[in-house]
Amino acid sequence: MKRVLLKLSGEALSGDQKTGFDEATVLGVARQIQQIAAEGIEVGIVIGGGNFWRGRTSETIDRNKADQIGMLATIMNCIYVSDICRYVGLKTEIFTPFLCGGFTTLYSRDGSEEAFRAGKVVFFAGGTGHPYFSTDTATVLRAVEIGADAILLAKAVDGIYDKDPKVYPDAVKYDEITIDEVVAKKLAAMDLTASIMCMENKMPMLVFALGEENSIVKTVHGEFSGTKVTV
């Protein structure tokens, strides 16, 4: 693979705390990104906001405003992880689909390509910039736009199951599955909109647990124990 889009779960970045950041976890992620970048792989990153905010669970505020708060949560996450990446010696740039003061760069495909050519790890924060679209959908959108070879989906669980393994102890994990099957069975790898976009654009995914040792590097090297989603 020459270019990947890494989707990081905000919840997974919080470690055992389940909220905020676990610096040891994020530092470990940054060192793995540094390793694959040193191998010549260009890395784009989208981060969820679940360690700060899950707007869809709110019953008291408007969905549009809840989703806007979620977008800001993803920007906070990208700023934090970006700076940890800089700490380990990487160059980074954060793009958002809306103006965000001096914190980020306004997204354009040309701008992201310039950042990749400059050897930067490129963060895509703020989702799609619109409510009702998840960071899963933003992940696929950016992966398709930048021509990524695959989406690396780093989650709190270790792959795709036939049902929620947190609820059902007898849930069965798929080692490999087609994106058509994911959509047909409405499996919760990503939300349905994102899965359909993967199917329509023939974008493969590798789904794995971020918490497993050296999981990102192993996934890039084809040595992971998660779920391979083929097209």
Contacts in CASP RR format, 6 or more apart in sequence:
PFRMAT RR
TARGET T0000
AUTHOR 0000-0000-0000
METHOD contacts of the structure
MODEL  1
MKRVLLKLSGEALSGDQKTGFDEATVLGVARQIQQIAAEGIEVGIVIGGG
NFWRGRTSETIDRNKADQIGMLATIMNCIYVSDICRYVGLKTEIFTPFLC
GGFTTLYSRDGSEEAFRAGKVVFFAGGTGHPYFSTDTATVLRAVEIGADA
ILLAKAVDGIYDKDPKVYPDAVKYDEITIDEVVAKKLAAMDLTASIMCME
NKMPMLVFALGEENSIVKTVHGEFSGTKVTV
1 41 0 8 1.000
1 149 0 8 1.000
1 150 0 8 1.000
1 220 0 8 1.000
2 40 0 8 1.000
2 41 0 8 1.000
2 42 0 8 1.000
2 149 0 8 1.000
3 41 0 8 1.000
3 42 0 8 1.000
3 43 0 8 1.000
3 44 0 8 1.000
3 116 0 8 1.000
3 146 0 8 1.000
3 147 0 8 1.000
3 148 0 8 1.000
3 149 0 8 1.000
4 36 0 8 1.000
4 41 0 8 1.000
4 42 0 8 1.000
4 43 0 8 1.000
4 44 0 8 1.000
4 148 0 8 1.000
4 149 0 8 1.000
4 150 0 8 1.000
4 151 0 8 1.000
4 152 0 8 1.000
4 220 0 8 1.000
5 44 0 8 1.000
5 45 0 8 1.000
5 46 0 8 1.000
5 139 0 8 1.000
5 142 0 8 1.000
5 143 0 8 1.000
5 146 0 8 1.000
5 148 0 8 1.000
5 150 0 8 1.000
5 151 0 8 1.000
5 152 0 8 1.000
6 33 0 8 1.000
6 43 0 8 1.000
6 44 0 8 1.000
6 45 0 8 1.000
6 46 0 8 1.000
6 151 0 8 1.000
6 152 0 8 1.000
6 154 0 8 1.000
6 216 0 8 1.000
7 45 0 8 1.000
7 46 0 8 1.000
7 47 0 8 1.000
7 48 0 8 1.000
7 135 0 8 1.000
7 136 0 8 1.000
7 139 0 8 1.000
7 151 0 8 1.000
7 152 0 8 1.000
7 153 0 8 1.000
7 154 0 8 1.000
8 29 0 8 1.000
8 45 0 8 1.000
8 46 0 8 1.000
8 47 0 8 1.000
8 48 0 8 1.000
8 77 0 8 1.000
8 81 0 8 1.000
8 154 0 8 1.000
8 210 0 8 1.000
9 47 0 8 1.000
9 48 0 8 1.000
9 50 0 8 1.000
9 154 0 8 1.000
9 155 0 8 1.000
9 156 0 8 1.000
9 210 0 8 1.000
10 47 0 8 1.000
10 48 0 8 1.000
10 49 0 8 1.000
10 50 0 8 1.000
10 51 0 8 1.000
10 52 0 8 1.000
10 77 0 8 1.000
11 18 0 8 1.000
11 49 0 8 1.000
11 50 0 8 1.000
11 51 0 8 1.000
11 156 0 8 1.000
12 25 0 8 1.000
12 154 0 8 1.000
12 155 0 8 1.000
12 156 0 8 1.000
12 209 0 8 1.000
12 210 0 8 1.000
12 211 0 8 1.000
13 20 0 8 1.000
13 21 0 8 1.000
13 22 0 8 1.000
13 25 0 8 1.000
13 26 0 8 1.000
13 29 0 8 1.000
13 47 0 8 1.000
13 51 0 8 1.000
13 77 0 8 1.000
13 81 0 8 1.000
13 210 0 8 1.000
14 20 0 8 1.000
14 21 0 8 1.000
14 22 0 8 1.000
14 25 0 8 1.000
14 51 0 8 1.000
15 22 0 8 1.000
15 25 0 8 1.000
15 211 0 8 1.000
16 22 0 8 1.000
18 51 0 8 1.000
19 51 0 8 1.000
19 52 0 8 1.000
20 51 0 8 1.000
20 52 0 8 1.000
21 51 0 8 1.000
21 80 0 8 1.000
23 84 0 8 1.000
25 210 0 8 1.000
25 211 0 8 1.000
26 80 0 8 1.000
26 81 0 8 1.000
26 84 0 8 1.000
27 84 0 8 1.000
27 87 0 8 1.000
27 88 0 8 1.000
29 81 0 8 1.000
29 84 0 8 1.000
29 210 0 8 1.000
29 216 0 8 1.000
30 81 0 8 1.000
30 84 0 8 1.000
30 85 0 8 1.000
30 87 0 8 1.000
30 88 0 8 1.000
30 90 0 8 1.000
31 88 0 8 1.000
32 214 0 8 1.000
32 215 0 8 1.000
32 216 0 8 1.000
32 217 0 8 1.000
33 43 0 8 1.000
33 45 0 8 1.000
33 85 0 8 1.000
33 90 0 8 1.000
33 121 0 8 1.000
33 216 0 8 1.000
34 85 0 8 1.000
34 88 0 8 1.000
34 89 0 8 1.000
34 90 0 8 1.000
35 217 0 8 1.000
36 43 0 8 1.000
36 216 0 8 1.000
36 217 0 8 1.000
36 220 0 8 1.000
37 43 0 8 1.000
37 90 0 8 1.000
37 119 0 8 1.000
37 121 0 8 1.000
39 220 0 8 1.000
41 220 0 8 1.000
42 116 0 8 1.000
42 119 0 8 1.000
42 122 0 8 1.000
43 121 0 8 1.000
43 122 0 8 1.000
44 121 0 8 1.000
44 122 0 8 1.000
44 123 0 8 1.000
44 124 0 8 1.000
44 142 0 8 1.000
44 146 0 8 1.000
44 148 0 8 1.000
45 78 0 8 1.000
45 81 0 8 1.000
45 121 0 8 1.000
45 122 0 8 1.000
45 123 0 8 1.000
45 124 0 8 1.000
46 74 0 8 1.000
46 123 0 8 1.000
46 124 0 8 1.000
46 125 0 8 1.000
46 127 0 8 1.000
46 135 0 8 1.000
46 138 0 8 1.000
46 139 0 8 1.000
46 142 0 8 1.000
47 74 0 8 1.000
47 77 0 8 1.000
47 78 0 8 1.000
47 81 0 8 1.000
47 123 0 8 1.000
47 125 0 8 1.000
47 135 0 8 1.000
48 73 0 8 1.000
48 74 0 8 1.000
48 77 0 8 1.000
48 135 0 8 1.000
49 70 0 8 1.000
49 73 0 8 1.000
49 74 0 8 1.000
49 77 0 8 1.000
49 135 0 8 1.000
50 73 0 8 1.000
51 73 0 8 1.000
51 77 0 8 1.000
52 70 0 8 1.000
52 73 0 8 1.000
52 76 0 8 1.000
52 77 0 8 1.000
53 66 0 8 1.000
53 69 0 8 1.000
53 70 0 8 1.000
53 73 0 8 1.000
55 63 0 8 1.000
55 66 0 8 1.000
55 67 0 8 1.000
55 69 0 8 1.000
55 70 0 8 1.000
56 63 0 8 1.000
56 66 0 8 1.000
58 66 0 8 1.000
63 131 0 8 1.000
63 132 0 8 1.000
64 131 0 8 1.000
66 131 0 8 1.000
67 130 0 8 1.000
67 131 0 8 1.000
67 132 0 8 1.000
68 131 0 8 1.000
71 126 0 8 1.000
71 127 0 8 1.000
71 129 0 8 1.000
72 126 0 8 1.000
74 125 0 8 1.000
74 126 0 8 1.000
74 127 0 8 1.000
74 135 0 8 1.000
75 94 0 8 1.000
75 96 0 8 1.000
75 100 0 8 1.000
75 103 0 8 1.000
75 104 0 8 1.000
75 125 0 8 1.000
75 126 0 8 1.000
77 125 0 8 1.000
78 94 0 8 1.000
78 104 0 8 1.000
78 123 0 8 1.000
78 124 0 8 1.000
78 125 0 8 1.000
78 126 0 8 1.000
79 94 0 8 1.000
79 103 0 8 1.000
79 125 0 8 1.000
81 123 0 8 1.000
82 92 0 8 1.000
82 94 0 8 1.000
82 121 0 8 1.000
82 123 0 8 1.000
83 92 0 8 1.000
85 92 0 8 1.000
85 121 0 8 1.000
86 92 0 8 1.000
90 120 0 8 1.000
90 121 0 8 1.000
91 118 0 8 1.000
91 119 0 8 1.000
91 120 0 8 1.000
91 121 0 8 1.000
92 120 0 8 1.000
92 121 0 8 1.000
92 122 0 8 1.000
92 123 0 8 1.000
93 105 0 8 1.000
93 115 0 8 1.000
93 120 0 8 1.000
93 121 0 8 1.000
93 122 0 8 1.000
93 123 0 8 1.000
94 103 0 8 1.000
94 104 0 8 1.000
94 105 0 8 1.000
94 123 0 8 1.000
94 125 0 8 1.000
95 104 0 8 1.000
95 105 0 8 1.000
95 106 0 8 1.000
95 107 0 8 1.000
95 108 0 8 1.000
95 111 0 8 1.000
95 112 0 8 1.000
95 115 0 8 1.000
95 122 0 8 1.000
95 123 0 8 1.000
95 124 0 8 1.000
95 125 0 8 1.000
96 104 0 8 1.000
96 105 0 8 1.000
96 106 0 8 1.000
96 107 0 8 1.000
96 125 0 8 1.000
96 126 0 8 1.000
96 129 0 8 1.000
97 106 0 8 1.000
97 107 0 8 1.000
97 126 0 8 1.000
97 127 0 8 1.000
97 128 0 8 1.000
97 129 0 8 1.000
98 106 0 8 1.000
98 126 0 8 1.000
98 129 0 8 1.000
99 106 0 8 1.000
104 125 0 8 1.000
105 111 0 8 1.000
107 124 0 8 1.000
109 145 0 8 1.000
109 146 0 8 1.000
112 122 0 8 1.000
112 124 0 8 1.000
112 145 0 8 1.000
112 146 0 8 1.000
113 146 0 8 1.000
115 122 0 8 1.000
116 122 0 8 1.000
116 146 0 8 1.000
122 146 0 8 1.000
124 138 0 8 1.000
124 142 0 8 1.000
126 135 0 8 1.000
126 138 0 8 1.000
127 133 0 8 1.000
127 135 0 8 1.000
127 137 0 8 1.000
127 138 0 8 1.000
128 137 0 8 1.000
128 138 0 8 1.000
128 141 0 8 1.000
129 138 0 8 1.000
133 193 0 8 1.000
134 190 0 8 1.000
134 191 0 8 1.000
134 193 0 8 1.000
134 194 0 8 1.000
136 190 0 8 1.000
136 191 0 8 1.000
136 193 0 8 1.000
136 194 0 8 1.000
137 190 0 8 1.000
137 191 0 8 1.000
137 193 0 8 1.000
137 194 0 8 1.000
137 197 0 8 1.000
139 151 0 8 1.000
139 153 0 8 1.000
139 190 0 8 1.000
139 194 0 8 1.000
140 151 0 8 1.000
140 190 0 8 1.000
140 194 0 8 1.000
140 197 0 8 1.000
140 198 0 8 1.000
140 201 0 8 1.000
140 203 0 8 1.000
141 197 0 8 1.000
142 148 0 8 1.000
143 151 0 8 1.000
143 203 0 8 1.000
144 197 0 8 1.000
144 201 0 8 1.000
144 203 0 8 1.000
148 203 0 8 1.000
149 204 0 8 1.000
150 203 0 8 1.000
150 204 0 8 1.000
150 205 0 8 1.000
150 206 0 8 1.000
151 198 0 8 1.000
151 203 0 8 1.000
151 204 0 8 1.000
151 205 0 8 1.000
151 206 0 8 1.000
152 205 0 8 1.000
152 206 0 8 1.000
152 208 0 8 1.000
152 216 0 8 1.000
152 219 0 8 1.000
152 220 0 8 1.000
153 189 0 8 1.000
153 190 0 8 1.000
153 205 0 8 1.000
153 206 0 8 1.000
153 207 0 8 1.000
153 208 0 8 1.000
154 208 0 8 1.000
154 209 0 8 1.000
154 210 0 8 1.000
154 215 0 8 1.000
154 216 0 8 1.000
155 207 0 8 1.000
155 208 0 8 1.000
155 209 0 8 1.000
155 210 0 8 1.000
156 209 0 8 1.000
156 210 0 8 1.000
156 211 0 8 1.000
157 165 0 8 1.000
157 166 0 8 1.000
157 209 0 8 1.000
158 173 0 8 1.000
158 208 0 8 1.000
158 209 0 8 1.000
158 212 0 8 1.000
158 225 0 8 1.000
158 226 0 8 1.000
159 173 0 8 1.000
159 174 0 8 1.000
159 189 0 8 1.000
159 207 0 8 1.000
159 208 0 8 1.000
159 209 0 8 1.000
159 226 0 8 1.000
159 227 0 8 1.000
160 173 0 8 1.000
160 174 0 8 1.000
160 177 0 8 1.000
160 182 0 8 1.000
160 187 0 8 1.000
160 188 0 8 1.000
160 189 0 8 1.000
160 207 0 8 1.000
160 227 0 8 1.000
160 229 0 8 1.000
161 171 0 8 1.000
161 172 0 8 1.000
161 173 0 8 1.000
161 174 0 8 1.000
161 187 0 8 1.000
162 171 0 8 1.000
162 172 0 8 1.000
162 174 0 8 1.000
162 185 0 8 1.000
162 187 0 8 1.000
163 171 0 8 1.000
164 171 0 8 1.000
164 188 0 8 1.000
165 171 0 8 1.000
165 173 0 8 1.000
173 226 0 8 1.000
173 227 0 8 1.000
174 227 0 8 1.000
175 226 0 8 1.000
175 227 0 8 1.000
175 228 0 8 1.000
176 227 0 8 1.000
176 228 0 8 1.000
176 229 0 8 1.000
176 230 0 8 1.000
177 187 0 8 1.000
177 227 0 8 1.000
177 228 0 8 1.000
177 229 0 8 1.000
177 230 0 8 1.000
178 229 0 8 1.000
178 230 0 8 1.000
178 231 0 8 1.000
179 195 0 8 1.000
179 198 0 8 1.000
179 199 0 8 1.000
179 203 0 8 1.000
179 204 0 8 1.000
179 205 0 8 1.000
179 229 0 8 1.000
179 230 0 8 1.000
179 231 0 8 1.000
180 199 0 8 1.000
181 187 0 8 1.000
182 189 0 8 1.000
182 195 0 8 1.000
182 198 0 8 1.000
182 199 0 8 1.000
182 229 0 8 1.000
183 192 0 8 1.000
183 195 0 8 1.000
183 196 0 8 1.000
183 199 0 8 1.000
186 192 0 8 1.000
187 195 0 8 1.000
189 195 0 8 1.000
189 205 0 8 1.000
189 207 0 8 1.000
189 227 0 8 1.000
189 229 0 8 1.000
190 198 0 8 1.000
190 205 0 8 1.000
197 203 0 8 1.000
198 204 0 8 1.000
198 205 0 8 1.000
198 229 0 8 1.000
198 231 0 8 1.000
199 231 0 8 1.000
202 231 0 8 1.000
203 231 0 8 1.000
204 228 0 8 1.000
204 229 0 8 1.000
204 230 0 8 1.000
204 231 0 8 1.000
205 228 0 8 1.000
205 229 0 8 1.000
206 219 0 8 1.000
206 222 0 8 1.000
206 224 0 8 1.000
206 226 0 8 1.000
206 227 0 8 1.000
206 228 0 8 1.000
206 229 0 8 1.000
207 226 0 8 1.000
207 227 0 8 1.000
207 228 0 8 1.000
207 229 0 8 1.000
208 215 0 8 1.000
208 218 0 8 1.000
208 219 0 8 1.000
208 224 0 8 1.000
208 225 0 8 1.000
208 226 0 8 1.000
208 227 0 8 1.000
209 215 0 8 1.000
209 226 0 8 1.000
210 216 0 8 1.000
212 218 0 8 1.000
212 225 0 8 1.000
215 224 0 8 1.000
218 224 0 8 1.000
219 226 0 8 1.000
END
